[in-house]
Amino acid sequence: MRWITVGTVFCLACVFSFGQERKDAPVQEKEDLLVELFKMAAEQEFIREKTSFINLINGLNLSKEQMSEILKVNEEFRAEVERRYDELKEKFKQAKECFERWIEIIKKGELPEKEMKETQMADSEMVKIGHWVQSLQQKYGEHLDKVFTDAQRAVIDDFNPCIVPPQNLRDPIRVGQASGANPELINGLRFIRSLNGKPFQQRIVIESAVQRAVKFETELAHLTEEEQKVEAERIRKLIEKACDMSDVDFELNKDKLAEEFISGSAYEKLKKLQKEMEKIGSEIQKIGKERRLRNADRVVKYFLNPVIVEPILKERLGSFEEKKSSGAEKAGQNR
């Protein structure tokens, strides 16, 4: 599997471009329209990543100390990459020239041994750089992982990039425990409750809902026949419990019902088991000579990107200091 992922290249490119002027960039009178569209799409993607990051840190309620530590890790990461800037830039340049020569050669259907070896060596150098970047990401990712509380890490693990934040990030009650009840599930319970005056129809809908839920869990968690029966009975009783409530009681307890419905599922239990297995896997990974970041390392994905992280956190920390100074000034005036 090739090391050059979109995230790795983007991260390295961002670090190199941070504060650098592109004086040597060729000026083209008329760019290819498709290339121009790709550039605009890349700009939009950068804006989306930036927006997602802001939504995420808003939902995490980071303390000043946490933001300072995240900023420090990003600055150290960027500095370590920039120390090799000249060396890496030259290697990228050499590889580019080599690959461009090779393209012209293979267009002719030729495979000269000398140029083939040169191209393989250039490709090998790119792979080495990729491994170095990944090891660097792992090093600083381990520092970042210690910054967050368990509740905050739970939010990060469940977070999906977004322009408009979901409800549990817009109005967090407590990080990691925000009201994240599935609105579709609650609406489904409401619909079944609306059939309280039609017991025959209601029973058909309840059984259909139970079968679908159990089928879904079975596909995810591979339930045995016995486990399917137990789960079907659990879900059925929860739905009947919702139907037996008064309108007021249902509205007051709908989030708890939804949480009970989800947290008691075999799939949720499986996720907890997977988290425990991930901890074991993490320990095993440390034994290997070449440790690699898992592609799913979300802390690195969202919090180890100097171009996005540094300016946003510096601005937030600056706001903290302004509020602190303003508060001290007002306190002095009131004396």
Secondary structure as UniProt FT lines:
FT   HELIX           6..17
FT   TURN            18..19
FT   TURN            23..24
FT   HELIX           33..60
FT   HELIX           64..82
FT   TURN            83..84
FT   HELIX           85..107
FT   TURN            108..109
FT   HELIX           113..145
FT   TURN            146..147
FT   HELIX           150..158
FT   HELIX           167..170
FT   TURN            175..176
FT   HELIX           183..193
FT   TURN            194..197
FT   HELIX           199..221
FT   HELIX           225..244
FT   HELIX           247..263
FT   HELIX           266..287
FT   TURN            295..296
FT   HELIX           298..303
FT   HELIX           306..334
//
